[in-house]
């Protein structure tokens, strides 16, 4: 796979000289804190470059998203950006864009057909192998620091149709099975909250009702971690006695960390992903060659370095 690491080279990436006129953008869901930051990143960069973007909400509906892509193609947009509802359903989207001869860029959620994308299609996002790994290793370190040699944890997963949720959950097991955890970590249960705070709160409430002793909650995203925290606080649990981890470093998550409730998160640069996806789409529309995967690095966030991230999203 061709790869480009988007870190210090991000400024260079943004220097595309050729501009497209109109870019259609299909977002999996508007009602999501992280995806809102990503969408804002696209809009901000479009404003800077004088590019018209038509952004639509797929409402977590795969069929609706495919219709949006077909409609974009029929309207003659210069390029299409897709934040896929279901990462296992991206082949049909790629085929639709390819049939219309319109460049397509997937953003944030890695398509299942990444390795076989046509030359005029690409993915901009972060490598999920790093996200859950950074989170879990830090959770393990904190448990050991608290004097634990063996600990129990609950795992809250994202949407099971989403590659990020699958990989982040696999990362947890890989850390444990690969001997990278500083303690013996037992997973009591793992269930999905579909990335949502309210569902995670209900899930955590159900787990609490079992009376099982636990030491940590490892969530696939911050919204789920916050939902679990709300349930625990409502039950009168001392948050200092539980290690809680999430992913994304949203503003709500950072506020929870400052309050002493969230112990670790992993910064995923939504704004950079959004701007990078538009820049990549513009390059493809101009006929420029780009790597099929543009990686925006994940970064571990803890109370020790939180000040570096308070204004990033």
Secondary structure, 3 states (H helix, E strand, C coil): CCEEEECCCHHHHCCCCCCCCEEEEEECCCCCHHHHHHHHHHHHHHHHHCCEEEEEECCCCHHHHHHHHHHHHHHCCCEEEECCCCHHHHHHHHHHHHHHCCEEEEECCCCCCHHHCCCCEEEEECCHHHHHHHHHHHHHHHHHHCCCCEEEEEEEECCCCCHHHHHHHHHHHHHHHCCCCCCEEEEEEEEECCCCHHHHHHHHHHHHHCCCCCCEEEECCHHHHHHHHHHHHHCCCCHHHCEEECCECCHHHHHHHHCCCCCEEEECCHHHHHHHHHHHHHHHHCCCCCCCEEEECCEEECCCCHHHCCCCC
